[in-house]
Amino acid sequence: MREVKKIGKEEKKGEGMVLVKFESVEEERKVMEAKKKLKGRRERIEDDLTAEERKTKWRIEREAEVERMKGKNVQVGYMKMWVDGRMQT
């Protein structure tokens, strides 16, 4: 890691966000691939997104929730989702 920096306000002790800058793309990829080990915990690792990417991600998450309420199997990936095994755009 090249740099770790706290960002935003810390509401409670031990909570808050940090921005991590990596030395290489390979180092970042390893962390992103290992983030699934955090499933079920409060910690999250997410990509640093532009405003447009955040808006798209938000829209996709809303659409995914609607499809789940209809009883469909939904998977969400980077800027796309699959409904019952078929990719949606």
C-alpha positions in Angstrom: 0.0 0.0 0.0 1.2 3.4 -0.9 -1.2 5.5 1.3 -4.0 5.1 3.8 -6.1 8.2 4.6 -9.3 8.6 6.8 -12.1 10.4 4.9 -15.4 11.7 6.1 -16.7 11.9 9.7 -16.3 9.2 12.2 -19.7 8.9 14.0 -18.6 6.3 16.5 -15.2 4.9 17.6 -14.1 2.3 15.0 -16.4 3.5 12.3 -15.7 5.6 9.3 -14.1 5.3 5.9 -10.6 5.1 4.7 -9.1 5.6 1.2 -6.3 3.2 0.3 -3.9 3.9 -2.6 -2.0 0.8 -3.8 1.4 0.6 -5.3 0.2 -1.4 -8.3 -2.9 -2.6 -10.1 -2.0 -6.2 -9.2 -2.0 -5.4 -5.5 -5.4 -3.7 -5.8 -6.8 -6.7 -7.8 -5.6 -9.1 -5.0 -7.5 -7.2 -2.4 -10.6 -6.8 -4.5 -10.6 -10.6 -5.2 -10.2 -11.4 -1.5 -13.0 -9.0 -0.4 -15.5 -11.9 -0.6 -14.0 -13.2 2.6 -15.6 -10.3 4.4 -19.1 -11.6 3.6 -21.3 -11.4 6.7 -19.1 -8.7 8.4 -19.7 -5.0 8.7 -16.6 -4.0 6.8 -16.9 -3.4 3.1 -14.4 -2.8 0.3 -15.6 -0.9 -2.7 -14.0 0.8 -5.8 -13.6 4.5 -5.7 -16.2 5.5 -8.3 -16.9 8.7 -10.2 -20.2 10.6 -9.7 -21.6 9.1 -12.9 -20.5 5.6 -11.9 -22.1 6.0 -8.5 -25.4 7.1 -10.1 -25.3 4.1 -12.5 -24.6 1.7 -9.6 -27.4 3.2 -7.5 -29.8 2.8 -10.5 -28.8 -0.8 -11.0 -29.2 -1.7 -7.3 -32.7 -0.2 -7.3 -33.6 -2.2 -10.4 -32.1 -5.3 -8.9 -34.3 -4.9 -5.7 -37.4 -4.5 -7.8 -36.6 -7.8 -9.7 -35.9 -9.6 -6.4 -39.3 -8.5 -5.1 -40.8 -10.2 -8.2 -39.1 -13.4 -7.0 -36.4 -13.4 -9.7 -32.8 -14.5 -9.1 -30.6 -11.4 -9.5 -26.8 -11.0 -9.5 -25.2 -7.6 -9.6 -21.7 -6.9 -11.0 -19.7 -3.9 -12.1 -22.2 -1.7 -14.0 -24.5 -4.6 -14.9 -26.8 -7.1 -13.6 -28.1 -10.6 -14.4 -31.8 -11.5 -14.0 -32.5 -15.3 -14.1 -29.1 -15.8 -15.8 -29.6 -13.2 -18.5 -27.5 -10.1 -18.6 -29.4 -6.8 -18.4 -28.0 -3.4 -19.4 
